[in-house]
Amino acid sequence: MDHPLSVKQEAASEMGHMEVKLEEHHIEPYTDQQFLNVAIDSSKCDKNFTCKSWLVQGTHDVHCEKPYQCKCNQCVIALSRNIDHVKHHMTHTDKKPYQCTQCDKAFSLNSNLVRHQKTHTELKPYYCNHCDTAFTQKGNLLEHQMLHTGKKPHQCNQCDEAFSQRSNLLQHQRRHTGDKPYQCNQCDKAFSQKSNLIGHERAHTGEKPYQCNRCDKAFSLNSNLLRHQKTHTGEKPYRCNQCDKAFSRKSNILEHQRRHTGEKPHQCNQCHKTFSHKSNLSEHQRRHCEETTSGQPI
């Protein structure tokens, strides 16, 4: 009988601390009894905790033999401290109480606002000792330095790919899940990366902010500008390791290498023929359209 009582006492003490945090984030707190019921419910230990059960910080460790990480019920994130879960949960809500005073952006967490405000001041105190790049956050510097060291600590749990930066891992994992969280508000297209959405939205607005300094061409994406500039310099950094050909674009070398491997990843959705090059598939599908119009087989 002493054990449940000690758990209740610990949970009650914890609730007093958490109510302050919840009020900061505009989340309705539990009643005393609801909080205690969740705290001593050992059946939760082998399940994903719901948002409200995240309030019991550390109490499940009392009756669990091993430390347990609560999983978010809306994404794949798992965290061991429940205050971190409360903060993380705010990223899934539409509430953004922290407003930037210098622009119209708002944030669900104060820490994100503080991070954003550094982009206005251009304060970048963390300098890389390998190059001249500087960062607003120490964590970003540490991740950047892995590009120099070659370390790739962020491993995909569905394949053997590894990455130096966690953001790159998250982008990669969307290839496995098919998740496209970035939705265009002018059409029905969605994207796995925010940068792709921004570039797409410029197709609606016609905005092309990236100007070539050698000709009058302009582009909606910086990556397209960099690709274009190689046509002026003649640079071909992507070299095939099976022959002596080199390319200015990574996509071109990937397509070229399929001639060596025989891979044909592009499949027609009407006759199931496959092609190594997307351009060949497009030409093939155009002939399907002509067949439909003329009645002649391909």
C-alpha positions in Angstrom: 0.0 0.0 0.0 2.9 2.3 0.6 4.0 2.2 -3.1 0.8 3.6 -4.7 0.8 6.3 -2.1 4.3 7.4 -2.8 3.5 7.5 -6.5 0.4 9.6 -5.8 2.4 12.0 -3.7 5.1 12.3 -6.4 2.4 12.9 -9.1 0.6 15.5 -7.0 3.9 17.4 -6.5 4.6 17.1 -10.2 1.1 18.4 -11.2 1.7 21.7 -9.3 4.8 22.3 -11.4 3.2 21.2 -14.7 0.1 23.4 -14.3 2.3 26.5 -14.6 3.8 25.1 -17.8 0.4 24.3 -19.2 -1.0 27.7 -18.5 2.0 29.2 -20.5 1.0 27.1 -23.4 -2.8 27.6 -23.1 -3.4 23.8 -22.5 -6.3 22.9 -20.2 -4.8 21.1 -17.1 -6.0 17.9 -15.7 -8.0 17.7 -12.5 -6.2 16.2 -9.5 -7.9 12.8 -9.8 -7.4 12.5 -13.5 -3.8 13.3 -13.1 -3.3 10.7 -10.3 -5.2 8.0 -12.2 -2.9 8.4 -15.2 0.2 8.5 -12.9 -0.5 5.1 -11.4 -1.9 3.3 -14.4 0.9 0.8 -15.2 -1.0 -0.5 -18.3 0.1 2.6 -20.1 3.8 1.5 -20.0 3.7 -0.6 -23.2 1.6 1.9 -25.2 1.9 5.2 -26.8 0.9 7.9 -24.4 -1.9 10.4 -25.4 -1.3 14.1 -25.0 -2.8 14.3 -21.6 -0.9 11.4 -20.2 2.3 13.2 -21.1 1.7 15.2 -17.9 3.0 12.5 -15.7 6.7 13.3 -15.9 8.8 10.4 -14.7 6.1 8.6 -12.8 5.9 5.7 -15.2 9.6 4.9 -14.3 8.4 4.1 -10.7 6.7 0.9 -11.8 8.7 0.1 -15.0 11.8 -2.0 -14.9 13.3 0.0 -17.8 13.3 3.7 -18.7 10.4 4.4 -21.2 10.2 7.0 -23.9 6.7 8.3 -24.5 5.8 8.5 -28.2 3.9 11.3 -29.8 0.6 10.1 -31.2 0.8 12.4 -34.2 4.4 11.7 -35.4 7.4 9.4 -34.9 9.1 11.6 -32.2 9.8 9.9 -28.8 10.9 11.9 -25.8 11.7 10.9 -22.2 10.7 14.1 -20.4 7.1 15.0 -20.4 7.7 18.8 -20.3 9.4 18.2 -23.7 6.3 16.4 -24.8 4.1 19.3 -23.9 6.4 21.6 -25.9 6.5 19.2 -28.8 2.8 18.8 -28.8 2.4 22.6 -29.4 4.1 22.1 -32.8 1.1 20.0 -33.9 -1.5 22.7 -32.9 -2.5 25.8 -34.7 -1.8 28.0 -31.6 1.1 30.4 -32.1 1.0 32.8 -29.2 4.6 34.1 -29.6 4.5 36.9 -32.2 7.6 38.5 -33.7 7.7 42.2 -33.2 9.6 42.8 -36.5 7.6 40.8 -38.9 4.3 38.9 -39.1 5.6 35.5 -38.1 4.3 33.7 -35.0 5.5 30.6 -33.2 4.1 27.9 -30.9 7.2 28.1 -28.6 9.1 31.0 -27.2 12.4 29.3 -28.0 11.5 29.2 -31.7 10.7 33.0 -31.5 14.0 33.7 -29.9 15.8 31.7 -32.6 13.8 33.5 -35.4 14.6 36.9 -34.0 18.3 36.4 -34.5 17.6 36.3 -38.3 16.6 40.0 -38.0 19.6 41.0 -36.0 22.0 38.9 -38.1 23.8 37.9 -34.9 25.8 34.8 -35.7 28.3 34.3 -32.9 29.2 30.7 -33.7 31.9 30.5 -36.4 33.2 27.3 -38.1 36.9 26.9 -37.7 37.2 25.0 -41.0 35.5 27.7 -43.2 34.0 31.2 -42.9 30.4 30.1 -42.2 28.7 31.4 -39.1 25.5 30.4 -37.3 23.0 31.8 -34.9 22.9 28.6 -32.9 25.6 26.4 -31.5 23.7 23.2 -32.5 23.7 24.3 -36.2 27.4 24.9 -36.0 28.0 21.4 -34.6 25.9 19.8 -37.3 27.6 21.9 -40.0 31.1 20.8 -38.8 30.1 17.2 -39.5 30.2 18.1 -43.2 33.9 18.7 -42.7 34.6 15.6 -40.5 32.4 13.2 -42.6 30.5 12.0 -39.5 26.9 10.9 -40.2 25.3 10.1 -36.9 21.7 10.3 -38.1 20.8 6.8 -39.4 17.6 6.0 -41.2 15.8 3.1 -39.5 14.3 1.8 -42.8 17.4 1.7 -45.0 21.2 2.0 -44.7 21.3 5.8 -45.5 22.9 8.0 -42.9 23.2 11.8 -42.7 25.3 14.5 -41.0 22.3 16.6 -40.3 19.0 15.6 -38.6 17.0 17.8 -40.9 18.3 15.8 -43.9 17.3 12.6 -42.2 13.8 13.8 -41.7 13.5 14.9 -45.3 14.8 11.5 -46.4 12.4 9.6 -44.2 9.5 11.2 -46.1 10.5 9.2 -49.1 9.6 6.0 -47.1 6.4 7.4 -45.6 5.2 9.4 -48.6 4.5 12.2 -46.2 3.9 15.6 -47.9 3.1 18.1 -45.1 3.7 21.3 -47.1 0.4 22.1 -49.0 0.1 24.8 -51.6 -2.8 27.1 -50.7 -3.5 27.9 -54.4 -3.8 24.4 -55.8 -3.9 20.8 -54.6 -0.2 20.1 -54.9 1.8 19.1 -51.7 5.5 18.6 -51.1 7.8 16.8 -48.7 10.1 19.7 -48.4 9.3 23.3 -47.5 11.8 24.7 -50.0 10.0 22.8 -52.8 6.7 24.4 -51.8 8.2 27.9 -51.8 9.6 27.3 -55.3 6.3 25.9 -56.5 4.4 28.9 -55.1 6.6 31.2 -57.1 5.2 29.5 -60.2 1.8 31.0 -59.2 3.2 34.4 -58.4 5.8 34.6 -61.2 8.5 35.6 -58.7 12.1 34.9 -59.8 14.4 36.4 -57.2 17.6 34.6 -58.2 19.3 36.6 -61.0 22.2 35.3 -63.0 25.1 37.8 -62.9 26.3 36.7 -66.4 23.1 36.9 -68.4 19.5 38.2 -68.0 18.0 34.9 -66.8 16.4 34.7 -63.4 15.1 31.7 -61.4 12.5 31.0 -58.8 14.9 28.7 -56.9 18.6 29.3 -55.9 19.4 25.6 -56.8 18.2 26.3 -60.4 20.4 29.4 -60.6 23.4 27.4 -59.4 22.7 24.7 -62.0 22.4 27.4 -64.7 25.6 29.1 -63.8 27.5 25.9 -64.5 26.6 26.4 -68.2 28.7 29.6 -68.1 31.7 28.1 -66.3 31.6 24.7 -68.1 32.0 23.0 -64.7 31.1 19.3 -64.6 31.7 18.1 -61.1 29.7 14.9 -61.4 31.9 12.2 -62.9 30.8 8.6 -63.7 32.9 6.0 -61.9 32.4 3.5 -64.7 33.4 5.6 -67.7 35.0 8.9 -68.4 31.8 11.0 -68.8 31.1 14.0 -66.5 28.0 16.1 -66.0 27.1 19.5 -64.6 23.9 18.1 -62.9 23.6 15.3 -60.4 20.3 14.2 -62.0 22.1 13.8 -65.3 24.7 11.5 -63.9 22.1 9.4 -62.1 20.2 8.9 -65.4 23.5 8.2 -67.2 24.5 5.5 -64.7 21.3 3.6 -65.4 22.8 2.8 -68.8 25.4 0.8 -66.9 23.0 -0.8 -64.4 20.1 -1.4 -66.7 17.7 0.2 -64.1 14.4 1.4 -65.5 12.5 3.2 -62.7 10.1 5.2 -64.8 6.9 3.2 -65.6 4.1 4.0 -67.9 0.7 3.9 -66.1 -1.1 2.8 -69.2 0.9 -0.1 -70.6 3.5 -0.7 -67.9 6.5 -0.2 -70.1 9.6 1.0 -68.2 12.3 3.5 -69.1 15.6 4.5 -67.7 15.0 8.2 -68.5 12.0 10.3 -67.5 12.2 12.1 -70.8 11.8 8.8 -72.7 8.7 8.1 -70.6 7.2 11.5 -71.3 7.8 10.9 -75.1 6.2 7.5 -74.8 3.1 8.8 -73.0 2.7 11.6 -75.6 2.4 8.8 -78.2 -0.4 7.3 -76.1 -2.2 10.6 -76.4 -1.7 10.6 -80.2 -3.0 7.0 -80.4 -6.1 8.0 -78.5 -6.7 10.9 -81.0 -5.8 9.1 -84.3 -6.9 5.5 -83.4 -3.5 4.2 -84.5 -1.5 1.9 -82.2 1.9 3.1 -80.9 
